[in-house]
Amino acid sequence: MTDYTDYRDRISVLVAMVLLGLTAERLLNLPTRIVQGIVLGSPLTLGLNTATILSAILAGLTAFGTEGVIRAHPLSEELSHTWVFWALPCALVVVAIQLLPLAPNHLYWLLGLLATTILLALAEAAAYRTIDPAAPGSRRSRGFLNLLTYALAVLLFVVIYQSRTRSLISGTWNLVVGFLLTLELLRETGRPVRQILPYAIASGLVLGEATWALNYWRGASLSAGIVLLVGFYLMSGMAHQYIQGHLSRRVMAEFGAVAILVLALIVWLGVP
């Protein structure tokens, strides 16, 4: 029988660390450090502030904590690459660091903090349960992780695009986000990481190149985020179907129809 106590204790420790880090962001106000340089023949300026530093620290702690949770599973020794489980929890923490300071008052900030801790705990527990596809609740956990992945993808795309940084920076960030979150979705196929890795890389590259094009458009952040989400949905979805051997003209037509419908709705509704 699987021992659930160990992994739940590790989730509790991880959530407590992240909670302290997110609270520290509310209290700390570190001076912004500007880093400048010449990249590809043009000047590049980066600002290192409290959110940037905490994002790096908490993402590292979240990855370390997630590794501990996954290693608590009896079947963890059969996993050759446990790092593929890190992406979703780290993305959740980074989104929280970027969005919590935008809360209009303390009540909304506390509600956002509570939502983040609950979602992080649920994501860790769901990831644990998906290690064994035959375990009770594995399919429901996989469905929850898929929904959370798409939600975090669009939030990250909007935040990155809204930063209005150079395409070299924003495109690279979206490349990394697309790569890691596609890995999370393709993990469901049960194939070895070496088989799904090329498709995740291709998805990230397409999203990075799309970001370069959208930066010339200079449209609204939400519209750009939805466009990138459509690209992410197409790349990850068709890769998933291809790996499973289910990709056909009908399936491709269905993906294309969904993409066209969403883009048409953006234009029709005038999404800002």
Residue frames as qw, qx, qy, qz and C-alpha x, y, z in Angstrom:
[[0.000, 0.888, 0.459, 0.000, 0.00, 0.00, 0.00],
 [0.386, 0.571, -0.025, 0.724, 1.28, 3.46, -0.89],
 [0.421, -0.515, -0.427, 0.613, 2.39, 5.61, 2.05],
 [0.167, 0.803, 0.329, 0.469, 0.74, 9.00, 1.55],
 [0.467, -0.838, -0.154, 0.237, 2.01, 10.56, 4.78],
 [0.618, -0.279, 0.224, 0.700, 5.55, 11.14, 3.56],
 [0.309, 0.359, 0.430, 0.769, 4.67, 13.02, 0.40],
 [0.198, -0.852, -0.404, -0.267, 2.03, 15.11, 2.16],
 [0.560, -0.702, -0.057, 0.436, 4.56, 16.18, 4.76],
 [0.504, -0.087, 0.337, 0.790, 6.93, 17.24, 1.99],
 [0.096, 0.645, 0.488, 0.580, 4.17, 19.19, 0.25],
 [0.385, -0.869, -0.304, 0.063, 3.44, 20.99, 3.53],
 [0.563, -0.504, 0.122, 0.643, 7.08, 22.02, 3.90],
 [0.373, 0.222, 0.468, 0.770, 7.24, 23.22, 0.28],
 [0.076, -0.781, -0.479, -0.395, 4.02, 25.24, 0.56],
 [0.481, -0.803, -0.185, 0.298, 5.25, 26.81, 3.82],
 [0.528, -0.269, 0.249, 0.766, 8.53, 27.91, 2.19],
 [0.197, 0.426, 0.512, 0.719, 6.73, 29.42, -0.79],
 [0.264, -0.842, -0.455, -0.117, 4.22, 31.14, 1.50],
 [0.507, -0.676, -0.034, 0.534, 7.05, 32.78, 3.44],
 [0.434, -0.034, 0.401, 0.806, 8.73, 33.87, 0.22],
 [0.044, 0.617, 0.548, 0.563, 5.57, 35.42, -1.20],
 [0.380, -0.860, -0.322, 0.112, 4.96, 37.20, 2.09],
 [0.552, -0.432, 0.115, 0.704, 8.52, 38.51, 2.04],
 [0.315, 0.364, 0.451, 0.751, 7.84, 40.12, -1.33],
 [0.190, -0.845, -0.424, -0.265, 5.17, 42.23, 0.36],
 [0.539, -0.798, -0.070, 0.258, 7.63, 43.40, 3.01],
 [0.610, -0.268, 0.304, 0.682, 10.86, 43.77, 1.01],
 [0.405, 0.902, 0.130, -0.073, 11.65, 46.65, -1.28],
 [0.703, -0.269, 0.304, 0.584, 15.12, 46.04, -2.67],
 [0.137, 0.741, -0.208, -0.623, 16.69, 48.71, -4.88],
 [0.840, 0.509, 0.184, -0.034, 16.56, 47.99, -8.58],
 [0.441, -0.522, 0.520, 0.514, 19.90, 47.16, -10.13],
 [0.645, 0.705, -0.032, -0.294, 20.34, 47.98, -13.81],
 [0.636, -0.245, 0.608, 0.406, 22.49, 45.70, -15.95],
 [0.507, 0.779, -0.057, -0.364, 23.44, 47.01, -19.38],
 [0.538, -0.279, 0.673, 0.423, 25.31, 45.53, -22.29],
 [0.423, 0.501, -0.402, -0.639, 25.52, 45.19, -26.05],
 [0.583, 0.064, 0.809, -0.024, 23.82, 42.14, -27.56],
 [0.542, 0.479, 0.623, 0.298, 23.62, 41.50, -31.31],
 [0.355, 0.293, 0.231, 0.857, 24.90, 44.98, -32.00],
 [0.250, -0.658, -0.215, -0.677, 22.30, 46.90, -29.97],
 [0.067, -0.348, 0.621, -0.699, 22.08, 47.95, -26.31],
 [0.621, -0.367, -0.667, -0.189, 20.26, 45.70, -23.86],
 [0.150, -0.422, 0.462, -0.766, 19.08, 46.83, -20.42],
 [0.601, -0.329, -0.726, -0.060, 17.88, 44.51, -17.66],
 [0.303, -0.585, 0.282, -0.697, 16.40, 45.58, -14.33],
 [0.527, -0.107, -0.813, 0.222, 16.96, 43.31, -11.32],
 [0.368, -0.478, 0.163, -0.781, 14.38, 44.08, -8.63],
 [0.465, -0.232, 0.700, -0.489, 12.69, 42.32, -5.72],
 [0.862, 0.245, 0.182, -0.405, 10.33, 40.33, -7.95],
 [0.674, 0.562, -0.477, -0.052, 13.17, 39.16, -10.20],
 [0.075, 0.478, -0.804, 0.346, 15.36, 38.00, -7.33],
 [0.573, -0.086, 0.628, -0.518, 12.52, 36.29, -5.46],
 [0.847, 0.360, -0.098, -0.378, 11.34, 34.61, -8.68],
 [0.546, 0.500, -0.667, 0.086, 14.74, 32.98, -9.08],
 [0.113, -0.332, 0.799, -0.488, 15.00, 31.98, -5.41],
 [0.662, 0.052, 0.485, -0.569, 11.47, 30.64, -5.05],
 [0.809, 0.405, -0.286, -0.316, 11.57, 28.85, -8.41],
 [0.382, 0.444, -0.787, 0.196, 14.71, 27.06, -7.25],
 [0.295, -0.166, 0.753, -0.564, 13.15, 26.15, -3.89],
 [0.777, 0.211, 0.172, -0.567, 9.97, 24.97, -5.63],
 [0.713, 0.431, -0.532, -0.153, 11.95, 22.76, -8.00],
 [0.158, 0.350, -0.844, 0.375, 13.90, 21.32, -5.06],
 [0.484, -0.031, 0.598, -0.638, 10.70, 20.73, -3.06],
 [0.814, 0.304, -0.101, -0.485, 8.93, 19.15, -6.03],
 [0.518, 0.418, -0.746, 0.026, 11.84, 16.79, -6.48],
 [0.118, -0.205, 0.827, -0.510, 11.41, 15.69, -2.87],
 [0.685, 0.149, 0.319, -0.638, 7.69, 15.10, -3.36],
 [0.786, 0.394, -0.357, -0.317, 8.22, 13.01, -6.49],
 [0.347, 0.412, -0.817, 0.207, 11.04, 11.02, -4.89],
 [0.429, -0.174, 0.661, -0.590, 8.65, 10.02, -2.10],
 [0.840, 0.202, -0.070, -0.498, 6.68, 7.88, -4.57],
 [0.785, -0.238, 0.570, 0.049, 7.46, 4.13, -4.54],
 [0.789, 0.452, 0.348, 0.231, 7.81, 4.14, -8.34],
 [0.063, 0.965, -0.162, -0.196, 10.15, 7.15, -8.45],
 [0.500, -0.475, 0.635, 0.348, 13.17, 4.92, -9.00],
 [0.609, 0.353, 0.652, 0.282, 11.72, 3.98, -12.38],
 [0.271, 0.947, 0.163, -0.057, 11.66, 7.64, -13.48],
 [0.744, 0.123, 0.083, 0.651, 14.78, 8.58, -15.43],
 [0.199, 0.306, 0.045, 0.930, 14.02, 12.31, -15.55],
 [0.217, -0.643, -0.665, 0.312, 12.15, 13.72, -12.56],
 [0.159, -0.298, -0.015, 0.941, 12.94, 17.31, -13.57],
 [0.104, -0.310, -0.621, -0.712, 10.00, 17.30, -15.99],
 [0.341, -0.657, -0.670, 0.056, 7.74, 17.58, -12.93],
 [0.346, -0.365, -0.245, 0.829, 9.30, 20.91, -11.90],
 [0.130, 0.251, 0.378, 0.882, 7.86, 23.12, -14.65],
 [0.292, -0.648, -0.551, -0.438, 4.25, 23.53, -13.55],
 [0.530, -0.701, -0.367, 0.305, 4.84, 24.31, -9.84],
 [0.444, -0.247, 0.072, 0.858, 7.64, 26.75, -10.74],
 [0.037, 0.387, 0.463, 0.796, 5.40, 28.48, -13.28],
 [0.393, -0.734, -0.534, -0.146, 2.67, 28.84, -10.65],
 [0.539, -0.591, -0.205, 0.565, 5.06, 30.46, -8.18],
 [0.328, -0.030, 0.253, 0.909, 6.48, 32.86, -10.77],
 [0.118, -0.573, -0.540, -0.605, 2.97, 33.93, -11.83],
 [0.479, -0.748, -0.443, 0.120, 2.07, 34.58, -8.18],
 [0.503, -0.397, -0.039, 0.767, 5.18, 36.72, -7.65],
 [0.170, 0.156, 0.383, 0.894, 4.30, 38.82, -10.68],
 [0.258, -0.546, -0.557, -0.570, 0.56, 39.20, -9.99],
 [0.484, -0.588, -0.572, 0.303, 0.26, 39.48, -6.19],
 [0.285, -0.288, -0.131, 0.905, 1.84, 42.96, -6.05],
 [0.102, -0.227, -0.445, -0.860, -0.92, 44.15, -8.41],
 [0.272, -0.564, -0.775, 0.084, -3.62, 43.43, -5.80],
 [0.033, -0.706, -0.157, -0.690, -5.56, 46.67, -5.10],
 [0.448, -0.667, 0.280, -0.525, -5.73, 46.09, -1.32],
 [0.177, -0.412, 0.853, -0.267, -4.72, 43.71, 1.48],
 [0.751, 0.108, 0.494, -0.424, -7.87, 41.59, 1.17],
 [0.807, 0.543, -0.130, -0.191, -7.30, 40.78, -2.50],
 [0.248, 0.645, -0.710, 0.136, -3.63, 40.12, -1.76],
 [0.433, -0.259, 0.783, -0.364, -4.56, 37.64, 1.00],
 [0.835, 0.306, 0.297, -0.348, -7.09, 35.93, -1.27],
 [0.644, 0.655, -0.388, -0.076, -4.46, 35.66, -4.01],
 [0.017, -0.547, 0.799, -0.248, -1.96, 34.26, -1.52],
 [0.651, -0.050, 0.648, -0.392, -4.50, 31.70, -0.30],
 [0.835, 0.477, 0.040, -0.272, -5.37, 30.68, -3.88],
 [0.420, 0.680, -0.600, 0.024, -1.69, 30.25, -4.72],
 [0.236, -0.401, 0.833, -0.298, -0.98, 28.02, -1.73],
 [0.764, 0.152, 0.499, -0.379, -4.05, 25.86, -2.40],
 [0.764, 0.597, -0.146, -0.195, -3.24, 25.49, -6.11],
 [0.217, 0.649, -0.722, 0.103, 0.40, 24.67, -5.36],
 [0.457, -0.229, 0.795, -0.328, -0.58, 21.97, -2.86],
 [0.811, 0.348, 0.334, -0.331, -3.13, 20.51, -5.29],
 [0.598, 0.696, -0.374, -0.136, -0.62, 20.62, -8.17],
 [0.009, -0.538, 0.827, -0.162, 2.01, 18.78, -6.13],
 [0.600, -0.015, 0.721, -0.346, -0.49, 16.14, -4.98],
 [0.786, 0.520, 0.111, -0.316, -1.82, 15.72, -8.53],
 [0.407, 0.689, -0.596, -0.065, 1.69, 15.34, -9.97],
 [0.280, -0.362, 0.855, -0.245, 2.40, 12.66, -7.36],
 [0.707, 0.197, 0.579, -0.355, -0.72, 10.73, -8.31],
 [0.710, 0.634, -0.119, -0.283, 0.05, 10.82, -12.04],
 [0.068, -0.595, 0.794, 0.099, 3.31, 8.93, -11.55],
 [0.233, 0.058, 0.971, 0.015, 1.29, 5.72, -11.51],
 [0.355, -0.014, -0.407, -0.842, -1.39, 5.93, -14.25],
 [0.510, -0.267, -0.792, -0.202, -3.25, 2.99, -12.68],
 [0.175, -0.155, -0.656, 0.718, -3.57, 4.66, -9.28],
 [0.018, -0.746, -0.664, 0.049, -7.00, 5.89, -8.09],
 [0.046, -0.918, -0.168, 0.356, -7.59, 9.50, -9.07],
 [0.511, -0.236, 0.427, 0.708, -4.77, 9.55, -11.63],
 [0.272, 0.497, 0.591, 0.574, -7.01, 10.59, -14.55],
 [0.157, -0.925, -0.344, -0.042, -8.71, 13.35, -12.56],
 [0.494, -0.679, 0.139, 0.525, -5.31, 14.58, -11.42],
 [0.469, 0.039, 0.517, 0.715, -4.08, 14.64, -15.01],
 [0.114, 0.741, 0.532, 0.393, -7.11, 16.63, -16.11],
 [0.324, -0.910, -0.157, 0.205, -6.55, 19.17, -13.33],
 [0.533, -0.448, 0.316, 0.645, -2.88, 19.54, -14.28],
 [0.388, 0.363, 0.566, 0.630, -3.80, 20.09, -17.94],
 [0.047, -0.891, -0.401, -0.206, -6.26, 22.87, -17.05],
 [0.451, -0.818, 0.033, 0.354, -3.74, 24.50, -14.72],
 [0.588, -0.123, 0.422, 0.680, -1.04, 24.28, -17.39],
 [0.260, 0.588, 0.497, 0.583, -3.13, 26.16, -19.96],
 [0.242, -0.931, -0.270, -0.033, -4.19, 28.78, -17.39],
 [0.541, -0.663, 0.176, 0.487, -0.61, 29.43, -16.31],
 [0.561, 0.168, 0.470, 0.660, 0.55, 29.48, -19.93],
 [0.145, 0.779, 0.390, 0.469, -1.76, 32.34, -20.89],
 [0.401, -0.905, -0.089, 0.114, -0.94, 34.27, -17.69],
 [0.626, -0.419, 0.305, 0.582, 2.80, 33.95, -18.31],
 [0.457, 0.399, 0.479, 0.635, 2.42, 34.91, -21.96],
 [0.046, -0.912, -0.309, -0.267, 0.47, 38.04, -20.97],
 [0.521, -0.806, 0.058, 0.275, 2.94, 39.01, -18.24],
 [0.637, -0.181, 0.392, 0.639, 5.97, 38.50, -20.49],
 [0.337, 0.565, 0.465, 0.592, 4.42, 40.37, -23.41],
 [0.196, -0.936, -0.271, -0.109, 3.27, 43.19, -21.14],
 [0.619, -0.569, 0.082, 0.535, 6.85, 43.75, -19.96],
 [0.463, 0.886, 0.025, -0.019, 7.59, 45.17, -23.45],
 [0.488, -0.615, 0.498, 0.368, 11.17, 44.02, -23.28],
 [0.262, 0.553, -0.618, -0.494, 13.25, 43.33, -26.37],
 [0.899, 0.161, -0.214, -0.346, 12.29, 40.32, -28.43],
 [0.482, 0.401, -0.739, 0.245, 15.60, 38.71, -27.48],
 [0.130, -0.179, 0.742, -0.632, 14.38, 38.62, -23.86],
 [0.662, 0.105, 0.306, -0.676, 10.61, 38.13, -24.22],
 [0.781, 0.332, -0.416, -0.326, 11.01, 35.65, -27.07],
 [0.362, 0.320, -0.835, 0.262, 13.53, 33.62, -25.07],
 [0.327, -0.094, 0.664, -0.666, 11.28, 33.60, -22.01],
 [0.778, 0.208, 0.095, -0.585, 8.30, 32.38, -24.04],
 [0.635, 0.382, -0.663, -0.105, 10.51, 29.77, -25.67],
 [0.112, 0.224, -0.862, 0.440, 11.43, 28.43, -22.23],
 [0.516, 0.056, 0.471, -0.713, 7.83, 28.63, -20.96],
 [0.787, 0.301, -0.215, -0.494, 6.48, 26.86, -24.05],
 [0.498, 0.362, -0.786, 0.061, 9.17, 24.17, -23.84],
 [0.027, -0.150, 0.835, -0.529, 8.64, 23.37, -20.16],
 [0.573, 0.145, 0.406, -0.697, 4.85, 23.48, -20.16],
 [0.744, 0.327, -0.412, -0.411, 4.67, 21.36, -23.33],
 [0.317, 0.269, -0.885, 0.209, 6.81, 18.79, -21.53],
 [0.325, -0.009, 0.678, -0.660, 4.26, 18.78, -18.72],
 [0.733, 0.278, 0.065, -0.617, 1.41, 18.07, -21.17],
 [0.689, 0.398, -0.570, -0.202, 3.34, 15.45, -23.14],
 [0.098, -0.342, 0.859, -0.368, 4.29, 13.66, -19.94],
 [0.724, 0.075, 0.368, -0.579, 0.76, 12.23, -20.08],
 [0.750, 0.410, -0.414, -0.313, 1.71, 10.08, -23.08],
 [0.885, -0.363, 0.291, -0.022, 3.91, 7.91, -20.89],
 [0.806, 0.506, -0.126, 0.280, 6.71, 8.01, -23.45],
 [0.706, -0.300, -0.098, 0.634, 10.36, 8.42, -22.36],
 [0.077, -0.860, -0.044, 0.502, 11.59, 11.99, -22.08],
 [0.298, -0.347, 0.584, 0.671, 14.03, 11.52, -24.97],
 [0.236, 0.398, 0.791, 0.401, 11.05, 10.86, -27.27],
 [0.006, 0.871, 0.490, -0.006, 8.92, 13.84, -26.23],
 [0.402, -0.589, 0.039, 0.700, 11.84, 16.25, -25.89],
 [0.273, 0.065, 0.500, 0.819, 12.08, 17.17, -29.63],
 [0.071, -0.667, -0.628, -0.394, 8.38, 18.08, -29.74],
 [0.369, -0.816, -0.304, 0.324, 8.66, 20.25, -26.64],
 [0.405, -0.365, 0.238, 0.804, 11.68, 22.02, -28.15],
 [0.156, 0.336, 0.611, 0.700, 9.78, 22.60, -31.39],
 [0.205, -0.804, -0.550, -0.092, 6.83, 24.03, -29.47],
 [0.419, -0.714, -0.104, 0.551, 9.09, 26.40, -27.55],
 [0.361, -0.122, 0.413, 0.827, 10.84, 27.57, -30.71],
 [0.043, 0.565, 0.631, 0.530, 7.54, 28.31, -32.47],
 [0.304, -0.856, -0.409, 0.091, 6.28, 30.33, -29.48],
 [0.461, -0.540, 0.085, 0.699, 9.56, 32.22, -29.22],
 [0.256, 0.106, 0.516, 0.810, 9.46, 33.14, -32.91],
 [0.093, -0.715, -0.620, -0.308, 5.77, 34.10, -32.62],
 [0.377, -0.777, -0.260, 0.431, 6.70, 36.47, -29.80],
 [0.360, -0.239, 0.304, 0.849, 9.21, 38.23, -32.06],
 [0.053, 0.402, 0.624, 0.668, 6.45, 38.77, -34.64],
 [0.281, -0.779, -0.559, -0.042, 3.90, 39.94, -32.04],
 [0.424, -0.566, -0.120, 0.697, 6.38, 42.48, -30.65],
 [0.164, 0.029, 0.407, 0.898, 6.26, 44.24, -34.02],
 [0.174, -0.598, -0.686, -0.376, 2.47, 44.22, -33.82],
 [0.072, 0.095, -0.405, 0.907, 2.44, 46.05, -30.47],
 [0.481, -0.455, -0.520, -0.540, -1.11, 44.96, -29.80],
 [0.578, -0.594, 0.203, -0.521, -2.84, 44.64, -26.44],
 [0.087, -0.443, 0.865, -0.219, -1.24, 42.27, -23.94],
 [0.656, 0.067, 0.635, -0.403, -4.34, 40.11, -23.43],
 [0.780, 0.546, -0.046, -0.303, -4.85, 39.64, -27.17],
 [0.371, 0.635, -0.677, 0.022, -1.19, 38.71, -27.65],
 [0.324, -0.308, 0.830, -0.332, -1.38, 36.29, -24.72],
 [0.779, 0.248, 0.433, -0.380, -4.43, 34.54, -26.21],
 [0.676, 0.638, -0.318, -0.188, -2.76, 34.33, -29.63],
 [0.141, 0.541, -0.813, 0.162, 0.29, 32.70, -28.01],
 [0.562, -0.092, 0.712, -0.412, -2.01, 30.37, -26.06],
 [0.831, 0.434, 0.077, -0.339, -3.61, 29.26, -29.34],
 [0.506, 0.635, -0.584, -0.002, -0.14, 28.53, -30.73],
 [0.186, -0.394, 0.831, -0.345, 0.73, 26.62, -27.56],
 [0.742, 0.121, 0.483, -0.450, -2.52, 24.64, -27.80],
 [0.788, 0.537, -0.178, -0.243, -1.89, 23.74, -31.43],
 [0.350, 0.607, -0.704, 0.117, 1.74, 22.70, -30.98],
 [0.260, -0.289, 0.831, -0.399, 1.29, 20.73, -27.76],
 [0.756, 0.181, 0.385, -0.497, -2.03, 19.20, -28.82],
 [0.791, 0.512, -0.259, -0.210, -0.89, 17.98, -32.23],
 [0.212, 0.539, -0.791, 0.198, 2.38, 16.70, -30.75],
 [0.495, -0.158, 0.714, -0.470, 0.39, 14.76, -28.18],
 [0.840, 0.330, 0.186, -0.388, -1.83, 13.22, -30.85],
 [0.607, 0.613, -0.500, -0.076, 1.16, 12.38, -33.08],
 [0.037, -0.461, 0.839, -0.287, 3.07, 10.67, -30.27],
 [0.597, 0.025, 0.667, -0.445, -0.01, 8.61, -29.45],
 [0.172, 0.016, 0.870, 0.462, -0.43, 7.71, -33.12],
 [0.229, 0.635, 0.701, -0.230, -3.82, 9.43, -33.38],
 [0.059, 0.588, -0.125, -0.797, -2.93, 12.36, -35.61],
 [0.432, 0.393, 0.740, 0.333, -5.01, 12.41, -38.77],
 [0.080, 0.321, 0.336, 0.882, -6.48, 14.93, -41.20],
 [0.403, -0.689, -0.513, -0.318, -9.69, 15.02, -39.17],
 [0.602, -0.590, -0.297, 0.448, -7.82, 15.71, -35.93],
 [0.389, -0.078, 0.121, 0.910, -5.74, 18.43, -37.61],
 [0.097, -0.507, -0.462, -0.721, -8.92, 19.99, -39.00],
 [0.509, -0.721, -0.470, -0.004, -10.44, 20.01, -35.50],
 [0.546, -0.435, -0.122, 0.705, -7.39, 21.77, -34.06],
 [0.226, 0.145, 0.309, 0.912, -7.42, 24.27, -36.90],
 [0.246, -0.644, -0.543, -0.480, -11.14, 24.96, -36.44],
 [0.540, -0.698, -0.372, 0.290, -10.69, 25.63, -32.72],
 [0.468, -0.259, 0.054, 0.843, -7.78, 27.99, -33.41],
 [0.062, 0.338, 0.434, 0.832, -9.70, 29.91, -36.09],
 [0.375, -0.713, -0.551, -0.218, -12.76, 30.15, -33.83],
 [0.537, -0.616, -0.259, 0.514, -10.75, 31.58, -30.92],
 [0.345, -0.110, 0.202, 0.910, -8.94, 34.10, -33.12],
 [0.079, -0.506, -0.543, -0.665, -12.25, 35.13, -34.70],
 [0.450, -0.746, -0.488, 0.055, -13.74, 35.68, -31.24],
 [0.485, -0.407, -0.090, 0.769, -10.79, 37.89, -30.29],
 [0.128, 0.124, 0.359, 0.916, -11.46, 40.10, -33.32],
 [0.264, -0.571, -0.618, -0.470, -15.25, 40.05, -32.92],
 [0.518, -0.724, -0.426, 0.163, -15.29, 40.78, -29.18],
 [0.198, 0.840, -0.170, 0.476, -12.45, 43.26, -29.44],
 [0.811, -0.471, -0.207, 0.281, -10.45, 41.67, -26.63],
 [0.022, -0.978, 0.200, -0.049, -8.16, 44.40, -25.24]]
